[in-house]
Amino acid sequence: RWRRTVEARQYFWMVLHDECGWSFPECALYSGGYNHTTVLSGVRKARKREADANAAPSGVHETGQVQEACDDETG
């Protein structure tokens, strides 16, 4: 496991859960069949990193692209 890959996956799960409103099992299934508790743990870690940094990473929450991506997936 590479840290950058793991952190990116955790932020991806956080965006799916927080911005798109997906459940943890849905996030887990969509991203390769992880256990929903793995997703839960990853989202918690991503939120903690974000809170510690006091800023969104790479402008994740500052663009309209997140909502557009969520809308594309949900129809």
Buried (B, 14 or more C-beta within 10 A) or exposed (E): EEEEEEBBBBBBBBBBBBBBEBEBBBBBBBBEEBEBEBBBBBBEBBBEBBEEEEEEBEEBBEEEEBEEBBEEEEE
